[in-house]
Amino acid sequence: MAQDQLRAFLQEKKQKANPANIDWGAKRDAWIKAVNDLYRTIEEDYLKDAKHDVELTRQDTTVREFFIGVYQVPELFLRVGDEEVIFSPQGANIVGALGRIDVTGLGGLATIVWQGGNHWSVVVSRTPSLELVELTADTLTDVLKQVMRP
């Protein structure tokens, strides 16, 4: 009896976990495009006046996600003097967003989330509730100040 209940429970969980109506390949492709579009915005818009002060490079990294599988997505490396900040995509299967990028430097970690289209936000607080602010040149400055050495 207990084994039947366990089996039924696990079968139900398996069915709920993989909705048949999601095109995982399209979700992956949209995520990779959004990451590239964000990097282009950072390079060409937010940092356009600072091109002589920073070095920007991209390098593919491997991401593994349930249902989507293994894929390549670029990381963005921002170098200023002897410091480096890495924009590292974590995935598209994120609760409360369509994707997440962790921004790390010697001073700490920040998180940027994709909310669809060209809408990116900075995670200001996770508790007691999620607080987001729109990613702009000003909020990118705040992120860099947070993750770089004082």
N, CA and C atoms as a LAMMPS dump frame, in Angstrom:
ITEM: TIMESTEP
0
ITEM: NUMBER OF ATOMS
450
ITEM: BOX BOUNDS ff ff ff
-5.0000000000000000e+02 5.0000000000000000e+02
-5.0000000000000000e+02 5.0000000000000000e+02
-5.0000000000000000e+02 5.0000000000000000e+02
ITEM: ATOMS id mol type element x y z
1 1 1 N 0.804 -1.184 0
2 1 2 C 0 0 0
3 1 3 C 0.861 1.268 0
4 2 1 N 1.832 1.333 0.906
5 2 2 C 2.697 2.51 0.991
6 2 3 C 3.505 2.679 -0.289
7 3 1 N 3.947 1.58 -0.876
8 3 2 C 4.719 1.671 -2.123
9 3 3 C 3.845 2.172 -3.265
10 4 1 N 2.594 1.801 -3.304
11 4 2 C 1.676 2.28 -4.334
12 4 3 C 1.47 3.791 -4.21
13 5 1 N 1.319 4.268 -2.977
14 5 2 C 1.155 5.7 -2.757
15 5 3 C 2.405 6.468 -3.165
16 6 1 N 3.567 5.922 -2.826
17 6 2 C 4.831 6.561 -3.194
18 6 3 C 4.979 6.614 -4.709
19 7 1 N 4.681 5.5 -5.358
20 7 2 C 4.789 5.454 -6.82
21 7 3 C 3.828 6.446 -7.463
22 8 1 N 2.606 6.507 -7
23 8 2 C 1.616 7.446 -7.553
24 8 3 C 2.065 8.892 -7.329
25 9 1 N 2.584 9.171 -6.143
26 9 2 C 3.083 10.511 -5.838
27 9 3 C 4.212 10.905 -6.784
28 10 1 N 5.171 10.009 -6.974
29 10 2 C 6.318 10.304 -7.836
30 10 3 C 5.898 10.449 -9.296
31 11 1 N 4.957 9.645 -9.759
32 11 2 C 4.46 9.779 -11.132
33 11 3 C 3.778 11.128 -11.337
34 12 1 N 3.004 11.547 -10.349
35 12 2 C 2.33 12.844 -10.434
36 12 3 C 3.36 13.981 -10.486
37 13 1 N 4.407 13.911 -9.663
38 13 2 C 5.449 14.928 -9.663
39 13 3 C 6.156 14.978 -11.016
40 14 1 N 6.425 13.821 -11.586
41 14 2 C 7.103 13.759 -12.882
42 14 3 C 6.258 14.404 -13.97
43 15 1 N 4.973 14.155 -13.973
44 15 2 C 4.09 14.734 -14.978
45 15 3 C 4.011 16.259 -14.84
46 16 1 N 3.969 16.764 -13.639
47 16 2 C 3.889 18.202 -13.412
48 16 3 C 5.2 18.905 -13.743
49 17 1 N 6.295 18.192 -13.599
50 17 2 C 7.616 18.807 -13.744
51 17 3 C 7.992 19.107 -15.186
52 18 1 N 7.409 18.465 -16.14
53 18 2 C 7.807 18.65 -17.526
54 18 3 C 6.585 18.96 -18.396
55 19 1 N 6.096 20.185 -18.315
56 19 2 C 4.938 20.536 -19.136
57 19 3 C 5.25 20.356 -20.621
58 20 1 N 4.356 19.703 -21.314
59 20 2 C 4.579 19.377 -22.726
60 20 3 C 4.451 20.6 -23.636
61 21 1 N 3.863 21.678 -23.162
62 21 2 C 3.607 22.823 -24.036
63 21 3 C 4.737 23.845 -24.047
64 22 1 N 5.874 23.564 -23.414
65 22 2 C 6.993 24.502 -23.409
66 22 3 C 8.011 24.085 -24.469
67 23 1 N 8.371 25.016 -25.329
68 23 2 C 9.411 24.784 -26.33
69 23 3 C 10.746 25.18 -25.688
70 24 1 N 11.432 24.208 -25.122
71 24 2 C 12.66 24.477 -24.368
72 24 3 C 13.763 25.041 -25.251
73 25 1 N 13.843 24.601 -26.492
74 25 2 C 14.841 25.142 -27.42
75 25 3 C 14.603 26.616 -27.702
76 26 1 N 13.345 26.988 -27.891
77 26 2 C 13.014 28.396 -28.13
78 26 3 C 13.302 29.23 -26.885
79 27 1 N 13.034 28.67 -25.716
80 27 2 C 13.308 29.387 -24.467
81 27 3 C 14.813 29.626 -24.323
82 28 1 N 15.608 28.612 -24.618
83 28 2 C 17.072 28.741 -24.564
84 28 3 C 17.554 29.799 -25.548
85 29 1 N 17.066 29.732 -26.773
86 29 2 C 17.507 30.675 -27.804
87 29 3 C 17.141 32.116 -27.459
88 30 1 N 15.934 32.316 -26.918
89 30 2 C 15.521 33.66 -26.51
90 30 3 C 16.41 34.167 -25.381
91 31 1 N 16.779 33.297 -24.459
92 31 2 C 17.656 33.667 -23.343
93 31 3 C 19.04 34.079 -23.855
94 32 1 N 19.615 33.295 -24.726
95 32 2 C 20.945 33.612 -25.262
96 32 3 C 20.908 34.93 -26.024
97 33 1 N 19.859 35.149 -26.801
98 33 2 C 19.717 36.424 -27.524
99 33 3 C 19.594 37.587 -26.543
100 34 1 N 18.806 37.419 -25.491
101 34 2 C 18.635 38.483 -24.494
102 34 3 C 19.96 38.818 -23.817
103 35 1 N 20.766 37.813 -23.512
104 35 2 C 22.077 38.039 -22.893
105 35 3 C 22.969 38.843 -23.839
106 36 1 N 23.021 38.44 -25.095
107 36 2 C 23.827 39.173 -26.078
108 36 3 C 23.331 40.604 -26.263
109 37 1 N 22.014 40.786 -26.283
110 37 2 C 21.444 42.14 -26.405
111 37 3 C 21.803 42.995 -25.195
112 38 1 N 21.763 42.41 -23.997
113 38 2 C 22.146 43.148 -22.793
114 38 3 C 23.603 43.58 -22.873
115 39 1 N 24.472 42.68 -23.252
116 39 2 C 25.894 43.022 -23.345
117 39 3 C 26.126 44.139 -24.36
118 40 1 N 25.413 44.083 -25.472
119 40 2 C 25.526 45.129 -26.49
120 40 3 C 25.07 46.473 -25.916
121 41 1 N 23.986 46.472 -25.152
122 41 2 C 23.502 47.696 -24.506
123 41 3 C 24.533 48.233 -23.521
124 42 1 N 25.127 47.354 -22.733
125 42 2 C 26.151 47.779 -21.78
126 42 3 C 27.336 48.387 -22.525
127 43 1 N 27.793 47.701 -23.554
128 43 2 C 28.973 48.153 -24.305
129 43 3 C 28.714 49.433 -25.094
130 44 1 N 27.605 49.479 -25.812
131 44 2 C 27.365 50.565 -26.762
132 44 3 C 26.604 51.755 -26.173
133 45 1 N 25.858 51.534 -25.104
134 45 2 C 25.069 52.624 -24.524
135 45 3 C 25.619 53.052 -23.161
136 46 1 N 25.573 52.143 -22.195
137 46 2 C 25.94 52.51 -20.831
138 46 3 C 27.409 52.892 -20.688
139 47 1 N 28.303 52.203 -21.395
140 47 2 C 29.743 52.446 -21.243
141 47 3 C 30.362 53.166 -22.441
142 48 1 N 29.549 53.732 -23.306
143 48 2 C 30.082 54.351 -24.527
144 48 3 C 31.056 55.479 -24.223
145 49 1 N 30.826 56.246 -23.159
146 49 2 C 31.724 57.35 -22.822
147 49 3 C 32.927 56.893 -21.992
148 50 1 N 32.949 55.629 -21.605
149 50 2 C 34.045 55.105 -20.781
150 50 3 C 34.889 54.08 -21.536
151 51 1 N 34.78 54.05 -22.86
152 51 2 C 35.479 53.031 -23.654
153 51 3 C 36.992 53.029 -23.436
154 52 1 N 37.564 54.191 -23.142
155 52 2 C 39.018 54.268 -22.954
156 52 3 C 39.436 53.838 -21.557
157 53 1 N 38.471 53.704 -20.655
158 53 2 C 38.768 53.354 -19.271
159 53 3 C 38.554 51.881 -18.962
160 54 1 N 37.815 51.181 -19.817
161 54 2 C 37.486 49.786 -19.549
162 54 3 C 37.876 48.905 -20.733
163 55 1 N 38.103 47.641 -20.419
164 55 2 C 38.318 46.622 -21.449
165 55 3 C 37.191 45.613 -21.299
166 56 1 N 36.475 45.365 -22.388
167 56 2 C 35.358 44.429 -22.373
168 56 3 C 35.655 43.256 -23.294
169 57 1 N 35.487 42.058 -22.775
170 57 2 C 35.653 40.852 -23.589
171 57 3 C 34.524 39.881 -23.245
172 58 1 N 34.287 38.977 -24.179
173 58 2 C 33.284 37.931 -23.967
174 58 3 C 33.952 36.574 -24.139
175 59 1 N 33.435 35.619 -23.369
176 59 2 C 33.919 34.245 -23.495
177 59 3 C 32.751 33.311 -23.196
178 60 1 N 32.57 32.314 -24.049
179 60 2 C 31.471 31.375 -23.826
180 60 3 C 31.719 30.525 -22.586
181 61 1 N 30.629 30.242 -21.899
182 61 2 C 30.655 29.339 -20.755
183 61 3 C 29.545 28.313 -20.945
184 62 1 N 29.67 27.202 -20.281
185 62 2 C 28.678 26.136 -20.379
186 62 3 C 27.687 26.243 -19.233
187 63 1 N 26.404 26.186 -19.576
188 63 2 C 25.334 26.187 -18.585
189 63 3 C 24.554 24.891 -18.74
190 64 1 N 24.195 24.299 -17.607
191 64 2 C 23.381 23.081 -17.59
192 64 3 C 22.091 23.397 -16.835
193 65 1 N 20.966 23.147 -17.499
194 65 2 C 19.673 23.403 -16.87
195 65 3 C 18.735 22.224 -17.098
196 66 1 N 17.878 21.988 -16.112
197 66 2 C 16.85 20.979 -16.29
198 66 3 C 16.004 21.344 -17.499
199 67 1 N 15.662 20.361 -18.294
200 67 2 C 14.8 20.464 -19.468
201 67 3 C 15.477 21.154 -20.65
202 68 1 N 16.201 22.225 -20.431
203 68 2 C 16.874 22.925 -21.53
204 68 3 C 18.107 22.158 -21.961
205 69 1 N 18.816 21.586 -21.016
206 69 2 C 20.016 20.818 -21.325
207 69 3 C 21.278 21.651 -21.176
208 70 1 N 22.305 21.243 -21.908
209 70 2 C 23.612 21.891 -21.857
210 70 3 C 23.726 22.814 -23.062
211 71 1 N 24.189 24.046 -22.814
212 71 2 C 24.339 24.999 -23.91
213 71 3 C 25.428 26.004 -23.577
214 72 1 N 25.868 26.727 -24.592
215 72 2 C 26.887 27.763 -24.445
216 72 3 C 26.23 29.132 -24.437
217 73 1 N 26.686 29.982 -23.533
218 73 2 C 26.208 31.356 -23.442
219 73 3 C 27.413 32.213 -23.053
220 74 1 N 27.498 33.442 -23.55
221 74 2 C 28.685 34.243 -23.24
222 74 3 C 28.654 34.871 -21.846
223 75 1 N 29.829 34.931 -21.252
224 75 2 C 30.051 35.752 -20.075
225 75 3 C 30.692 37.046 -20.566
226 76 1 N 30.459 38.138 -19.847
227 76 2 C 31.082 39.413 -20.165
228 76 3 C 32.088 39.738 -19.071
229 77 1 N 33.305 40.051 -19.495
230 77 2 C 34.374 40.426 -18.571
231 77 3 C 34.645 41.907 -18.752
232 78 1 N 34.539 42.65 -17.655
233 78 2 C 34.785 44.079 -17.657
234 78 3 C 36.031 44.305 -16.797
235 79 1 N 37.101 44.815 -17.426
236 79 2 C 38.344 45.065 -16.695
237 79 3 C 38.576 46.567 -16.587
238 80 1 N 38.873 47.003 -15.359
239 80 2 C 39.208 48.394 -15.081
240 80 3 C 40.459 48.353 -14.214
241 81 1 N 41.568 48.866 -14.744
242 81 2 C 42.813 48.802 -13.985
243 81 3 C 43.155 47.365 -13.652
244 82 1 N 43.321 47.083 -12.365
245 82 2 C 43.676 45.724 -11.955
246 82 3 C 42.471 44.931 -11.439
247 83 1 N 41.274 45.415 -11.725
248 83 2 C 40.058 44.72 -11.275
249 83 3 C 39.274 44.165 -12.453
250 84 1 N 38.559 43.087 -12.175
251 84 2 C 37.715 42.474 -13.19
252 84 3 C 36.341 42.19 -12.595
253 85 1 N 35.326 42.466 -13.376
254 85 2 C 33.951 42.15 -13.013
255 85 3 C 33.44 41.181 -14.067
256 86 1 N 32.785 40.114 -13.612
257 86 2 C 32.29 39.088 -14.524
258 86 3 C 30.763 39.062 -14.477
259 87 1 N 30.155 39.186 -15.649
260 87 2 C 28.714 39.032 -15.824
261 87 3 C 28.502 37.584 -16.277
262 88 1 N 27.962 36.758 -15.398
263 88 2 C 27.88 35.323 -15.645
264 88 3 C 26.43 34.838 -15.663
265 89 1 N 25.9 34.499 -16.853
266 89 2 C 24.531 33.997 -16.941
267 89 3 C 24.376 32.676 -16.185
268 90 1 N 23.328 32.606 -15.37
269 90 2 C 23.087 31.414 -14.562
270 90 3 C 22.008 30.517 -15.136
271 91 1 N 21.104 31.078 -15.94
272 91 2 C 20.088 30.245 -16.546
273 91 3 C 18.787 30.961 -16.81
274 92 1 N 17.929 30.262 -17.533
275 92 2 C 16.63 30.796 -17.929
276 92 3 C 15.491 30.224 -17.084
277 93 1 N 15.742 29.168 -16.347
278 93 2 C 14.719 28.584 -15.482
279 93 3 C 14.847 29.177 -14.085
280 94 1 N 14.327 30.39 -13.942
281 94 2 C 14.471 31.163 -12.718
282 94 3 C 13.083 31.506 -12.181
283 95 1 N 12.891 31.329 -10.906
284 95 2 C 11.618 31.69 -10.286
285 95 3 C 11.5 33.215 -10.256
286 96 1 N 10.413 33.735 -10.77
287 96 2 C 10.156 35.164 -10.718
288 96 3 C 10.785 35.976 -11.832
289 97 1 N 11.472 35.322 -12.77
290 97 2 C 12.105 36.027 -13.887
291 97 3 C 12.292 35.04 -15.032
292 98 1 N 12.74 35.561 -16.164
293 98 2 C 12.984 34.71 -17.331
294 98 3 C 14.451 34.324 -17.469
295 99 1 N 15.305 34.898 -16.617
296 99 2 C 16.721 34.57 -16.636
297 99 3 C 17.462 35.384 -15.593
298 100 1 N 18.67 34.896 -15.247
299 100 2 C 19.457 35.56 -14.208
300 100 3 C 20.925 35.623 -14.6
301 101 1 N 21.539 36.774 -14.319
302 101 2 C 22.98 36.95 -14.503
303 101 3 C 23.555 37.386 -13.162
304 102 1 N 24.58 36.673 -12.7
305 102 2 C 25.306 37.071 -11.502
306 102 3 C 26.465 37.957 -11.918
307 103 1 N 26.655 39.041 -11.206
308 103 2 C 27.737 39.985 -11.467
309 103 3 C 28.68 39.904 -10.268
310 104 1 N 29.919 39.456 -10.514
311 104 2 C 30.855 39.262 -9.411
312 104 3 C 32.131 40.057 -9.627
313 105 1 N 32.659 40.521 -8.524
314 105 2 C 33.936 41.22 -8.507
315 105 3 C 34.595 40.976 -7.17
316 106 1 N 35.712 41.626 -6.931
317 106 2 C 36.443 41.439 -5.684
318 106 3 C 35.673 41.946 -4.468
319 107 1 N 34.712 42.817 -4.683
320 107 2 C 33.958 43.388 -3.572
321 107 3 C 32.646 42.703 -3.266
322 108 1 N 32.212 41.779 -4.113
323 108 2 C 30.959 41.099 -3.816
324 108 3 C 30.216 40.604 -5.039
325 109 1 N 28.923 40.411 -4.859
326 109 2 C 28.051 39.807 -5.863
327 109 3 C 26.775 40.628 -5.982
328 110 1 N 26.307 40.779 -7.214
329 110 2 C 25.008 41.394 -7.485
330 110 3 C 24.282 40.508 -8.49
331 111 1 N 22.988 40.702 -8.582
332 111 2 C 22.182 39.888 -9.492
333 111 3 C 21.343 40.788 -10.379
334 112 1 N 21.329 40.43 -11.667
335 112 2 C 20.494 41.097 -12.666
336 112 3 C 19.548 40.039 -13.213
337 113 1 N 18.269 40.383 -13.349
338 113 2 C 17.3 39.427 -13.876
339 113 3 C 16.653 39.973 -15.148
340 114 1 N 16.318 39.053 -16.037
341 114 2 C 15.655 39.382 -17.298
342 114 3 C 14.165 39.165 -17.117
343 115 1 N 13.39 40.181 -17.508
344 115 2 C 11.946 40.096 -17.359
345 115 3 C 11.216 40.099 -18.698
346 116 1 N 11.957 39.828 -19.749
347 116 2 C 11.363 39.749 -21.08
348 116 3 C 11.704 40.961 -21.916
349 117 1 N 11.762 40.759 -23.224
350 117 2 C 12.104 41.85 -24.133
351 117 3 C 13.466 42.416 -23.777
352 118 1 N 13.537 43.74 -23.72
353 118 2 C 14.776 44.409 -23.309
354 118 3 C 14.701 44.888 -21.862
355 119 1 N 13.86 44.264 -21.071
356 119 2 C 13.642 44.697 -19.686
357 119 3 C 14.506 43.864 -18.729
358 120 1 N 15.509 44.536 -18.182
359 120 2 C 16.407 43.936 -17.189
360 120 3 C 16.289 44.721 -15.897
361 121 1 N 16.425 44.032 -14.777
362 121 2 C 16.34 44.68 -13.471
363 121 3 C 17.46 44.19 -12.57
364 122 1 N 17.826 45.056 -11.629
365 122 2 C 18.816 44.721 -10.612
366 122 3 C 18.056 44.278 -9.364
367 123 1 N 18.494 43.171 -8.768
368 123 2 C 17.902 42.707 -7.52
369 123 3 C 18.505 43.532 -6.386
370 124 1 N 17.667 44.341 -5.748
371 124 2 C 18.106 45.201 -4.65
372 124 3 C 17.99 44.459 -3.323
373 125 1 N 16.926 43.659 -3.187
374 125 2 C 16.691 42.914 -1.953
375 125 3 C 15.911 41.649 -2.28
376 126 1 N 16.229 40.575 -1.578
377 126 2 C 15.483 39.32 -1.748
378 126 3 C 14.527 39.08 -0.585
379 127 1 N 14.865 39.647 0.584
380 127 2 C 14.038 39.435 1.763
381 127 3 C 13.752 40.762 2.441
382 128 1 N 12.633 40.97 3.02
383 128 2 C 11.536 40.008 3.19
384 128 3 C 10.757 39.761 1.905
385 129 1 N 10.922 40.627 0.911
386 129 2 C 10.294 40.373 -0.391
387 129 3 C 11.252 40.843 -1.485
388 130 1 N 11.037 40.316 -2.655
389 130 2 C 11.889 40.65 -3.79
390 130 3 C 11.691 42.11 -4.181
391 131 1 N 12.799 42.855 -4.247
392 131 2 C 12.751 44.253 -4.666
393 131 3 C 13.684 44.43 -5.86
394 132 1 N 13.136 44.96 -6.958
395 132 2 C 13.887 45.151 -8.196
396 132 3 C 13.875 46.62 -8.585
397 133 1 N 14.961 47.045 -9.254
398 133 2 C 14.984 48.354 -9.895
399 133 3 C 15.435 48.148 -11.334
400 134 1 N 14.937 48.97 -12.214
401 134 2 C 15.269 48.864 -13.632
402 134 3 C 16.769 49.04 -13.843
403 135 1 N 17.337 48.235 -14.722
404 135 2 C 18.745 48.386 -15.068
405 135 3 C 18.894 49.561 -16.031
406 136 1 N 19.667 50.543 -15.606
407 136 2 C 19.981 51.725 -16.408
408 136 3 C 21.475 51.983 -16.239
409 137 1 N 21.98 52.996 -16.893
410 137 2 C 23.392 53.354 -16.703
411 137 3 C 23.658 53.691 -15.234
412 138 1 N 22.716 54.38 -14.597
413 138 2 C 22.887 54.742 -13.183
414 138 3 C 22.884 53.516 -12.279
415 139 1 N 21.946 52.591 -12.498
416 139 2 C 21.902 51.412 -11.626
417 139 3 C 23.045 50.456 -11.934
418 140 1 N 23.542 50.456 -13.189
419 140 2 C 24.743 49.677 -13.49
420 140 3 C 25.932 50.239 -12.709
421 141 1 N 26.018 51.565 -12.603
422 141 2 C 27.065 52.192 -11.793
423 141 3 C 26.975 51.711 -10.347
424 142 1 N 25.759 51.643 -9.813
425 142 2 C 25.555 51.158 -8.447
426 142 3 C 26.001 49.698 -8.311
427 143 1 N 25.691 48.885 -9.312
428 143 2 C 26.103 47.475 -9.294
429 143 3 C 27.628 47.382 -9.284
430 144 1 N 28.281 48.152 -10.147
431 144 2 C 29.746 48.106 -10.206
432 144 3 C 30.362 48.581 -8.889
433 145 1 N 29.796 49.609 -8.287
434 145 2 C 30.279 50.068 -6.99
435 145 3 C 30.122 48.991 -5.916
436 146 1 N 29.051 48.22 -6.034
437 146 2 C 28.78 47.152 -5.058
438 146 3 C 29.757 45.988 -5.191
439 147 1 N 30.127 45.629 -6.418
440 147 2 C 30.93 44.422 -6.618
441 147 3 C 32.428 44.673 -6.738
442 148 1 N 32.816 45.941 -6.874
443 148 2 C 34.241 46.259 -6.986
444 148 3 C 34.782 46.694 -5.633
445 149 1 N 36.108 46.638 -5.502
446 149 2 C 36.733 47.091 -4.254
447 149 3 C 36.408 48.551 -3.999
448 150 1 N 36.299 48.94 -2.739
449 150 2 C 36.047 50.361 -2.422
450 150 3 C 37.208 51.241 -2.831
